[in-house]
Amino acid sequence: MPRAIVTPELTETLRSVRLSNNIPAKLLAEHIKKSPAYVSKLERGGIQTIDTEELYSILKFITNQEDLVGLADQIYKSLTVKYSRKEIEDQLWFTNFDTVECLLPIPDELIKEMNARIASLGISRQYLNNRINANEALSTADIEDKSIAFNQWYHQKEIGGNAQSIKIKLSEQNQNGILDGRIDVAPYIFVFCIVFYLLKIEKYGDITAISDEENSDLMKAATSLLNSHKFLSISEKNALLAEQSSRDDFISLLSSFDKDNIDIINDILSGFRFASAQNIKSTNEQLKLFSQNMHWDLGFMLALISRDFKQLDKTSVSNKKKLLEEIGSLIEKFADLPDEQNLIEEY
């Protein structure tokens, strides 16, 4: 995995998010299998670079957030408390997380438009893929520099420089999976590159060398097209939302996935409110445990509650109680397993 530069903004974010979520440094150290002194040194800026896999693991742990898009959104909001949009955009660690690591749902209408443009241009998908992977905006030196990792933003100049670039490597298989709708979630940067090169071919044909100004105009056009389909990176979405003056303007920017998410969460909250109205003391006790379980392992809890319990429509109350008893027994059974059997696995 590539390494991220540990900036003052990153150290401040790690510390503030950890403290706001009441995560002790000792607990974080145990999670990443490092010493508390390492965590302290990291948060003081005493470490220059960090493995991105370790960074993402830390971010997931201190935010209690497994979903990468939700995690990026939470981190962005934390950054905006202290930093401007420009300062945030200069953070390569966040830009990589936002545009490369996060997988965004691709709207069907966007897929249709990309395919329509390919048909209109009369080009093959292979030709499009070759153009994307040629990284035409980069210098020959950067393209041939093996120290520059693919699909990771980097500073063109020495550390601290402002110019940012990315060397793209998009397999034809993944590109076609996106265009066929078989891959329904993808990093923002991959879809951006497909749109960018379609617009470039549309305007300049086989010409690969264009001016910086022309390149910048194409980037703005590609961003605008993606925005029109509500396919937004976290930073772009939050920047646009901040510009809205009314609730209607705010809602108009949300994708169908965002709107569904709001409706689902509101429905869940209405259920909690109904239960609270019936017996607030009991509901509070149950919700405290629910909250505790989410903080323990959000991914596991989402997998558990997403089981189709509605299949039990015809199950009697006594059998439901029996099921709960058996679930309780299973929890005790697995809690009592010897350490050597409690292996860490993905579920």
C-alpha positions in Angstrom: 0.0 0.0 0.0 1.2 3.6 -0.6 2.1 5.9 2.2 0.3 9.1 3.1 2.1 12.3 4.2 1.2 13.1 7.8 0.2 16.8 7.6 -0.6 19.0 10.6 -4.3 18.9 9.4 -4.2 15.1 9.5 -2.8 14.9 13.0 -5.3 17.5 14.3 -8.1 15.5 12.7 -7.0 12.2 14.1 -6.8 13.6 17.6 -10.0 15.6 17.5 -12.1 12.8 16.1 -10.7 10.3 18.5 -11.4 12.6 21.5 -14.9 13.5 20.3 -15.8 9.8 20.1 -14.2 9.1 23.5 -11.7 6.6 22.1 -8.7 6.3 24.5 -5.3 6.4 22.9 -4.5 3.1 24.5 -7.5 1.4 22.9 -6.5 2.8 19.5 -2.9 1.5 20.0 -4.2 -2.0 20.7 -6.3 -1.9 17.6 -3.4 -1.1 15.3 -1.0 -3.3 17.3 1.3 -0.3 18.2 2.3 1.3 21.4 0.5 4.3 23.0 3.7 6.2 22.5 3.3 5.6 18.7 -0.2 7.1 18.8 1.0 10.0 20.8 3.8 10.6 18.4 1.5 10.4 15.4 -1.0 12.9 16.8 1.9 15.3 17.6 3.2 15.2 14.1 6.3 13.2 15.0 5.8 10.7 12.2 6.3 11.9 8.6 4.4 9.2 6.7 1.9 6.5 7.4 0.8 3.4 5.5 -2.6 4.2 4.0 -4.1 0.9 5.0 -3.1 1.7 8.6 -4.5 5.2 8.3 -7.9 3.9 7.0 -8.0 1.4 9.8 -7.4 4.2 12.3 -10.1 6.3 10.8 -12.6 3.5 10.8 -11.9 2.7 14.4 -12.0 6.3 15.8 -15.2 7.1 13.9 -17.0 3.7 14.6 -17.7 3.8 10.8 -17.3 0.9 8.4 -18.9 2.5 5.4 -16.2 4.4 3.6 -18.5 7.1 2.2 -20.0 7.8 5.6 -16.5 7.8 7.1 -15.3 10.3 4.5 -18.3 12.5 5.1 -17.7 12.5 8.8 -14.0 13.3 8.4 -14.8 16.1 5.9 -17.2 17.7 8.3 -14.6 17.5 11.1 -12.1 19.2 8.8 -14.5 22.1 7.9 -14.7 23.1 11.6 -11.1 24.5 11.3 -10.0 24.5 7.7 -11.2 26.2 4.4 -12.2 24.2 1.4 -8.9 25.0 -0.3 -6.9 23.8 2.7 -8.9 20.6 2.7 -8.4 20.0 -1.0 -4.6 20.3 -0.4 -4.7 17.3 1.9 -3.7 14.4 -0.4 -4.6 11.8 2.2 -8.2 13.0 2.2 -8.4 13.5 -1.6 -7.1 9.9 -2.1 -9.6 8.6 0.5 -12.5 10.6 -1.0 -11.9 10.0 -4.7 -10.0 6.7 -4.9 -11.0 4.6 -1.8 -14.7 5.4 -1.5 -17.0 3.5 -3.8 -20.0 5.6 -5.0 -23.2 4.2 -6.5 -23.3 5.0 -10.2 -26.7 6.4 -11.4 -28.3 4.5 -14.3 -28.8 7.7 -16.3 -25.1 8.5 -16.1 -24.2 5.0 -17.4 -26.7 5.6 -20.3 -25.1 9.0 -21.1 -21.6 7.6 -21.2 -22.6 4.8 -23.5 -24.6 7.3 -25.7 -21.5 9.5 -26.1 -19.3 6.5 -27.0 -21.8 5.5 -29.7 -22.1 9.1 -30.9 -18.3 9.5 -31.2 -18.0 6.1 -33.0 -15.1 5.0 -30.9 -14.4 1.6 -29.3 -14.2 1.0 -25.6 -10.7 -0.2 -26.1 -9.7 3.1 -27.7 -11.3 5.0 -24.8 -9.4 2.8 -22.3 -6.1 3.3 -24.1 -6.6 7.1 -23.9 -7.4 7.0 -20.2 -4.4 4.9 -19.4 -2.1 7.0 -21.5 -2.3 9.7 -18.8 -2.0 12.4 -21.5 -1.8 15.3 -19.1 1.3 14.0 -17.3 4.9 14.5 -18.3 6.9 11.6 -19.7 9.1 11.8 -16.6 6.1 11.3 -14.3 4.6 8.5 -16.4 8.0 6.6 -16.4 8.7 7.3 -12.7 8.0 4.0 -10.9 8.1 5.6 -7.5 4.8 7.3 -8.3 2.0 4.8 -7.5 -1.0 4.3 -9.8 -4.3 5.7 -8.7 -2.9 7.8 -5.9 -2.8 11.6 -5.9 0.6 13.1 -5.6 2.4 16.5 -5.6 4.1 17.1 -9.0 6.7 19.2 -7.2 8.5 18.4 -4.0 6.5 17.8 -0.8 4.6 21.0 0.0 4.1 21.9 -3.7 0.6 22.9 -4.8 0.3 21.1 -8.2 -1.6 17.8 -7.7 -1.8 14.9 -10.2 -2.8 11.3 -10.4 -1.5 8.5 -12.6 -4.5 6.4 -13.7 -4.5 2.7 -14.3 -8.1 1.6 -15.1 -8.4 -2.0 -16.5 -10.5 -2.5 -19.5 -12.4 -5.1 -17.5 -13.4 -2.6 -14.8 -14.1 0.2 -17.3 -16.5 -2.1 -19.2 -18.0 -3.4 -16.0 -18.9 0.2 -15.2 -20.3 0.9 -18.7 -22.3 -2.3 -18.7 -23.7 -1.6 -15.3 -22.2 -4.8 -13.9 -20.1 -2.7 -11.5 -22.6 -0.5 -9.8 -20.2 1.2 -7.4 -16.9 2.7 -8.3 -14.3 5.3 -7.2 -15.2 8.8 -8.2 -11.9 9.2 -10.1 -12.5 6.2 -12.4 -15.9 7.5 -13.5 -14.5 11.1 -13.8 -11.7 9.8 -16.1 -14.2 8.1 -18.4 -16.3 11.3 -18.7 -13.2 13.5 -19.0 -11.8 11.6 -21.9 -15.2 11.3 -23.7 -15.4 15.1 -23.5 -11.8 15.4 -24.7 -12.3 13.1 -27.6 -15.5 14.9 -28.5 -13.7 18.3 -28.6 -10.2 17.5 -29.7 -10.5 14.1 -31.5 -7.1 12.3 -31.6 -5.2 15.3 -30.3 -3.6 14.4 -27.0 -1.5 17.4 -26.2 -3.6 20.4 -25.1 -2.8 23.5 -23.0 -3.2 23.6 -19.2 -6.1 26.1 -19.7 -7.9 23.7 -22.1 -7.3 20.8 -19.7 -8.7 22.8 -16.8 -11.8 23.7 -18.8 -12.4 20.0 -19.6 -12.0 19.1 -15.9 -14.7 21.7 -15.0 -17.0 20.4 -17.8 -16.5 16.8 -16.6 -17.2 17.8 -13.0 -20.3 19.7 -14.1 -21.6 16.7 -16.0 -21.1 14.4 -13.0 -22.8 16.9 -10.8 -25.8 17.0 -13.0 -26.2 13.3 -12.4 -25.7 13.7 -8.6 -22.5 11.6 -8.8 -20.5 13.6 -6.3 -17.3 13.1 -4.3 -17.7 13.9 -0.6 -15.8 17.2 -0.9 -17.8 18.3 -4.0 -21.1 17.4 -2.4 -20.4 19.2 0.8 -19.1 22.3 -1.0 -22.3 22.4 -3.2 -24.5 21.9 -0.2 -22.8 24.7 1.7 -23.8 27.1 -1.1 -27.5 26.3 -0.9 -29.8 28.8 0.7 -33.0 26.8 1.2 -34.0 23.3 2.1 -35.4 22.7 -1.4 -32.1 23.7 -3.0 -30.4 21.3 -0.5 -32.7 18.4 -1.4 -32.3 19.1 -5.2 -28.6 18.3 -4.9 -29.1 14.9 -3.3 -28.9 11.7 -5.4 -31.7 9.1 -5.3 -29.4 7.0 -3.1 -29.0 10.0 -0.6 -32.8 10.5 -0.6 -33.5 6.8 0.0 -31.0 6.9 2.8 -32.8 9.8 4.4 -36.2 8.1 4.1 -34.9 4.9 5.6 -33.2 6.6 8.5 -36.3 8.7 9.2 -38.4 5.5 9.1 -36.1 3.8 11.6 -36.2 6.9 13.9 -40.0 7.0 13.7 -40.1 3.4 15.0 -37.8 4.3 17.9 -40.0 7.3 18.7 -43.1 5.1 18.7 -41.4 2.6 21.0 -40.3 5.4 23.3 -43.9 6.8 23.5 -45.1 3.3 24.6 -42.4 2.7 27.3 -39.6 5.3 27.3 -37.7 3.6 30.2 -37.5 0.2 28.6 -36.8 1.7 25.2 -33.9 3.8 26.5 -32.3 0.7 28.1 -32.6 -1.2 24.9 -31.4 1.6 22.7 -28.4 2.2 25.0 -27.4 -1.5 24.3 -28.1 -1.0 20.6 -25.8 2.0 20.6 -23.2 0.1 22.5 -23.3 -2.7 20.0 -23.0 -0.3 17.1 -19.9 1.2 18.6 -18.5 -2.3 19.3 -18.7 -3.4 15.7 -21.0 -1.4 13.3 -20.4 -3.8 10.3 -21.4 -6.9 12.3 -24.5 -5.2 13.7 -25.6 -4.0 10.2 -25.1 -7.6 9.0 -27.2 -8.9 11.9 -30.1 -6.5 11.7 -30.3 -6.9 7.9 -31.4 -10.5 8.3 -34.9 -11.1 7.0 -36.8 -11.5 10.2 -40.0 -10.7 8.4 -40.0 -14.4 7.4 -41.2 -15.0 10.9 -44.5 -13.3 10.2 -46.5 -16.4 11.3 -44.3 -17.2 14.3 -46.0 -17.1 17.6 -44.9 -14.8 20.5 -43.7 -17.8 22.5 -41.5 -19.0 19.6 -40.1 -15.5 19.1 -39.1 -15.5 22.8 -37.5 -18.9 22.3 -35.6 -17.5 19.4 -34.3 -14.6 21.5 -33.3 -17.1 24.2 -31.4 -19.2 21.7 -29.7 -16.1 20.3 -28.6 -15.2 23.8 -27.2 -18.7 24.3 -25.3 -18.4 21.1 -23.8 -15.1 22.2 -22.7 -16.7 25.5 -21.3 -19.7 23.6 -19.1 -17.6 21.3 -18.1 -15.2 24.1 -16.7 -18.2 26.1 -14.6 -19.6 23.1 -10.9 -19.9 23.9 -8.8 -17.0 22.5 -7.1 -19.2 19.9 -10.6 -20.0 18.4 -11.6 -16.3 18.3 -9.8 -15.7 15.0 -10.3 -12.3 13.2 -12.2 -12.9 10.0 -14.3 -10.9 7.7 -18.1 -11.5 7.6 
